[in-house]
Amino acid sequence: MKLWQKIYLLSLLVFVLIFNGASVMVIERTHNRMLNQTIEVALSQNMSIHSSVDAIVPILRIYDSLDYEKTVLTSMAKQFVAKNSGQGIYLDITDDASRTIFNNADFGMPQARRELENLDNSSIHYILRDVGDRTILFTVNNTQINQKKYVFTYMKDLTPVYQDRIEQYGFFAKVDSAACILFMIVMFFVSRGLTRSIERLNRTSQIIAQGNFSERVKVKSRDEIGILGSSFNEMAEVVEDKINELERNNDEKQRFIDNFTHELKTPLTSIVGYANFLRTTKYNEKLFLDALGVIYDEGKRLEALSLKLMDLIMLKKVQFQMERQEMRALLLEMKPTLEIMAKEKEVNIKLDCQEGRLELERDLIKVLVFNLVDNALKASIAGGTVTLRTYWREAAYVLAVIDQGIGIAEEHLDKIFEPFYMADKARTRNSNGAGLGLALCGSIADIHHAVIRVSSQVQQGTTIEVVFAAEKRGGGPE
């Protein structure tokens, strides 16, 4: 059973129970109040008759005649009945021998009358009886006249009171039917409206389960369901980001494997080919030296590739101990080595550094700088300049490597830190590169909680900034 059906049926059941229960209580309370009021009036009438009889008792004592007593009592009863004619009023008067003095009832008096039990002169007893299809109220009291006891039974037809209750129940049944039908119609739309958002949530979750992670729920309300929809969208967004991240990681791993295989294939092909050539060719000193030179170069290339891969693996597994270091002093220490690297390319090295003490791993920073400068030198032309600049930018310390080389096209900027990725494959291979230098730099920056930012324009140069969040490490300009 669907949720809207459960809400619909449950609300209908609750409405029927509450509405019918409340209506029955109101009808019964009204009926009981009217019944009690009618009984009170009947008891008052009986008391009035009793008072009237008590008023004439002294006169009856003077005459002390049974016939006179019967005549007076009969006359009083007729006057009372005539005065209340048409109101369902009946009166019965009997003497102590149970002989009837007066009775105007149009029904037979019951044989067993419990209301007469323990009846004394100071009390009035009453009882309700069903007589045929009518309900009659019997009220009794007695009076002593000249040593004789007379029993006065005042009777009131209460059938209209009970008929009124039946009519109220009939009217309520019609109102109840109309109210239930109206409530069913209203609750059908209300329950459907309340659960429509949940149905949208369900449909969206099914679509997402099928792989469309960009699907979202349209949130139109600000109630709990609306909040649930917003939370669902946030969850779906996180899931989509995680899935995309996994896909990117998977793609990067696949590219890593493809590129690694490709990088191995070229030198191995050369080594195997020249080795076979040497094995099958008669000795010729010049040819053998050339072939051995190729084998040696390709072997060194494989060695450099394996060392770079080992460095990448080590960076992800080893926990490095940071120490507070002066960056400017470290770069000045490295300058002679950097100038030797640049001399082969006929490129100038320039340092423009501000002092800054940071939590660093000394050897890793050297690897980072050497790789960044090496990349800058590969991109530079003879006579160019590679600048190393350090400076404070607000609370961050920035290490920038700036070249005036060929630059990097915009479509390559977001991929240059992937292992084996080469924006200019021919240039990288000619310089014995494998596309691992910037990947190493990225890992070293992560270890130092630094961010690498790249800006470049083709044929105008490249600037790579390593931004150290020195404020979080207690560093700052000195």
N, C-alpha and C positions, 0 to 999 in steps of 0.2 A: 504494500500500500504506500502510495506517495505521501510526502510530507504535507502537501496542501490538503489532501484528502483526510489525513489524520487531524489536522487543525480544524478542518471543516466539520467533521463528525464530532470531535471532542467539544468544540464550541457549541454546536447544536445541542449535544447532550446536556452540557452545563446550562445552556439557556432554558431548555425544556424543564430541567429539574428545578432550577431557581425560579423561573417564571411561574410554573405550575404550583410549586410549593408555596411561594409567596401569595399567589392568588387564592389557594385553598385556605391558607391561614387568614387572609383578609375576610373571605366569605364566612368562614366558621366563626371568626371573632365577631363579625357583624351580626350573624345569626344568634350567637349566644347572648350578645348584648340586648338584642330585641327580645329574645326569649326571657331573659332575666327581668327586663323592664315590664313585659307583659305579666310575668308571675308576680312582680311587686305590685302592679296595679290590681291584679286579682286578689292578692292578700289584703290590700287596702280596702277593696270593695267588701270583702268578707268581714273585715274589721268594722266597716261602716254599718253593715247589717247587724253585727253583734252589738254595736253601740246603740243602734235604733231600738233593738229588742230590750237592751238593758234600761232604756229610757221609759219604756211602758210597763216594765215589770212591777213597779209600785201600784199601778192602776189594776193590773191583773191580780195582784195579791188582795186588793180590796174586794173584787168580785169572787175570786177563788172558784171559778167555774170552768170546767174542762171545755165545755162547748164554746164558752166565751173566748177562752184562750185560743182554741183552734180557729174561731172566726177572725179574731184580731190578727193572728199570725198569717192566716191565709190572705187576708186583705192586704197586709204589709207586703207579702211576697208578690201578689198580683201587681200592686203599684210599682214595686221595684222592677219586675219583669217588663211591665208596660213602658217604664221609663227607659229601659235599656234594650228595647226591642230591635231586632236586626243586627245585633252585635255579637251573636252567638253566645248569649248569656243564659245559663240555666240555673235553677234553684230547686233544691230538694230539702224538705223539712220532715223529720221523723221524730216520734216520741220515744220514750225509753223502752217501749214495747216493740220498737221497730215498725210501728204503723206509720204509714205515709200521711202527713198533714197537707203537704203541697209538693207537687212535682210537675214541672213544665218541660222536662227532657223528652226529646223525640227518639230516645234510644233507651234500652233497658239498663237499669242500674246493675253493676257487676255484683256477683254473689260474694266474692272475697274482696274485702276492702281493708288493706293493710294500714291505710291512713287513720282508721278508727282505733288502732291499737294504742293503748296508753294515752288516750286523749283526755285532758283535764280541762277545767274551765278557763285556764289562763293561757292556753296555747292554741295555735292554728297549725294543722298538718296539711301538707299538700302532696300530690303525686300526679305524674303524667301517665296517661293510659291511651293506647290505641284502641279506639272503638270503631270497628268496621274500617273504613278508609279515612277516618278522621283521628286527630290527636286531641284529647280533651284533658284540660287541667282540672283536677279535683282538689278543692280546698275545704277543710272541715273544721268546725269548732262547735262547742255545745254551751248551752245556757240552762241554768236552774230556774224554773218558774214553779212556785208553790210546791216545792219538794219533788218536782218532776223534771226529768232531763230531756231537753229537746236538742237534736243534732241538726245543725245547719250545714248543708253542702252547697257551696258556691262553685259552679262549673263554668269554665271558659273554653270555647272552641279555639284551639291554637293552630288549626290546620292552615290558615293563611300564612302564619309565620314559617311553617315548613315548606309550604308551596313557594313562598318568596325565596327560600334558600335554593329550591330546585330550579326556579327561574334564573337565579343568579348563576348557578352552575351551567345552565343551558347557554346563557349569554356569554359566560366565560369560555365555554367550549368553542363558540364562534370566534370570539376575540383571540383565543389561543391558537386556533387554526390559522387565522389571518396573520397573526404575529409570527408564527412559525414559518409560514410560507415566505413572508417578507424577510425574516431573518435568514432563511436558507438562501434566498436570492442575494441579499447583501453579503453574507459571509462567503458565498461562492466567489464573488469578485474580490472580496477582501483577502481571503486565503490565497487565491491565485496571485493577487498583487504582492502579498507578503513573500511568497516563495518564488516569484519570478526572478528576483536577483540571485537566489540560490540555484535556480535552474541555469541561469547564465553562467554562474560560477562552475557548475558541473559540466556544462558544454565546453567552457573554456579549458577546464582541466583535462577533458578528453582530447581536445585539440592539441594541448601541450604534450599530453602523453603520446600522441602520434608523431611528435617531433617538431611541431611548429612552436618553437619556444618564444617567438615574438608576439604571440597572441596575448591580449590583455582583456580584463573585464571592464566594461563600461560602468563606472560608478556614478549613480544619479542621486543617491540619498546620502545623508550624513548620520544616519542612525547606526545601530550595531552592525546591521548587514552591510551598510556602506563602508564602515570601518573594516569589516571582514574582507570586503572586496579590495579595499586599498592595501590591506596587509597581504592579500593573495597576490596582488600585482607586484608589490615589493618583493615577495618571495619568488615570484616568477622571474622578475628582473635579475635577482641574485642567481637563480638557477641558470638563466640564460647566460649571464656573465661567466659563471663557472663552466658551463658547457662550451662557450666560446673559448674560454681560456684553455680548457682541456683540448679542444680542437686545435687551437694555436700551438699548444705544447706538442700535440701529436704531429702536427705538420712540421714543426721545428725539428722534432726527433727524426721524422722521415727525411726531411731535407738534410739533416746532419748525416744520416746513414748514406743517403744518395751521394752527397758531396764528399763524404769520407771515402766511399767506394771509388768515386771518380778520381779523387786526389791520389789514392793508392794505385789506381790503374795506370796512370800516365808514367810515373817513374818505374813501376814494375815492368811495364811493357818495354821501356827503354833498356832497363837492366837485363831482362830476359833476352831481348832481341840482340843486344850487343854481345852478351855472353855467348849466345848461340853463334853469332858471327865469328867471334874469336875462336870458338870451338871447331868451326867448320872451315876456317880460312887459313891458308898457309901464312906463316909468320912474315909480317911486314912491320918493321919497327914504327913507322909513322902511323899506319892504320891502327896498330895495336895501342899506341899511346893515345891516339884520339878516342878510340873505343873505351879504353880504361878511364880516360878523363870524363867521358859521359857517364860511365857507370859510377865513378866516384861522386860526381855532382848529384846524380839522382839518388845515390845512397845517402849523401849529406842532407838532401832535401827530405828523404824519408826520416832521417834522424831528427831533423828540426821539427818535422810534423809530429813525431812521437813525443818529443820533449814538450811541445806546446800542448798536446792532448793530456800528457801527464800533469802539466801545470793546471789545466782546467779541472781535471779530476781532483787534484790535491786541494784546490781552492774551495771545493764544495764539501770536503770531508774534514779538513783540519781546522781546529779552533785556534785562532791567532791571538797572541798577547799584545795588546796595544800599549804604547808608551807615549808620553808627551814629547813631541819633537818640534823643532823649529823648521818649518817648511823652507824658508828662504835659504837657510844654511845648508839644508839637504840638496837643494837645486844647485847652489854654488859648488858644492862638492862634486856633483855630477857633471858640471859644465865641461871640464876638459875631455871627458869621455864622449860627450855629445858633440863637441867640436870635431873630434876625430871622425865620428860617424858622418858629420856634415861635410867634412873636407873631401871625402870621396865623391860627393855629389856637387861639390863646388857651391855649397849653400852656407850662408852665414847663420850663426846661432846668436840670438839676442835675449838677454834676461832683463826683465823689469819687474822686480819682486818687492812686495811689502812683507814685513815680518809678521809671522803668525804662528803661535804654538797650538798644535792640535794633537789629539790622541791618534797615533798612526802606528802602522807596522812598517818599519823602515824599508825592509827588502821589497815588500809588495809595492810600496810607493815608487821605488826605483824601477820595478818592472812596468808599472803603469806609465811612468814618464818616458822610459825608453821606447815602449810600444807606440805611444802617442807621437813622439818625435820621429820614430822610424816611419810611421805612416805619413807624417807631414813631409819628410824628406823624399819619400817615394813619389809624392804628388807634386813636389817642387821641381823647378827647372834651374839650370845653372845660373848663378848670380842672384838667386832669390834669397829670402830671409825667413827663418822660422823663429818666431818670438815666443818665449815662455814668460807669462805674466801672472803674478799673483796679487790679489787685492781683496779688500773687505767690501762686501756689498751688504749693508745693514749688519745683521748678525751672522752672515754666512761668509766663509772664506772661499775664494774662487781661485782655482788653478786653470789658466787658459793656455792652450797651445794654438798658435795662429800661424798659418802658412799663406803663401801667395801663389799656390799651385793651381792645378786644373779644376779643383772643386768637385763636388758630388751633386749629381742630378737629384731633384727633389723626390722622385719616385723611389730612390734608393735609401733615403735617410732613415726610414723606420726599420730597415733590415740590416744595416751595416754592423750591428752588434751580434748578429747571429753567427754561430760557428760556420766557417767555410764560405760565408757569403762574400762575394767579391764584386764590387760595382764595375771595376775594369779588370776583367779576368786576364787579358793579355798582359797588361802592365804588372799585375800582381805576380803572375807566373814568371815573367822575365826577371823580377826581383826576388825570386825564390820565396814568395809569400804563399800562404795557404788560407788566408782569410780568418786566422785565429787571433790575431793581435788585438783587435777591438773587442772580441768576445772575452779575452782575458781582462782587458781594461774594465769591461762591464762587471765582471765578477769581483774584481778588486774594489771597485767603487761600491758595490753592494756590501762587501765586508766592512767598509768604512762608513756605511750608511750615507753615502754621497750620491749625488745625482749627476749624470752626464748629459749635457745639452749640446746639440750640434747645430750650427748655422753655416750654410755654404751657398756659394753662387758659382756656377760653372765658369771656368777660366778667370775667376777673380780670387779664389782662395776659400779656405775653410777655417772656422774657429770651433774648437772643441773645448767646452768648459766643464770642469769637474767641481761641483758645488758641494762643499763640506758644511754641514749644519753644525757649525762650531758652538752655537749657543747651547745646544743640548748636551754638549760634552764639557761644558764649563770653559770653553775657549773664548777668545775675543781679541780685538785689536790691542796691541800693546805699544 
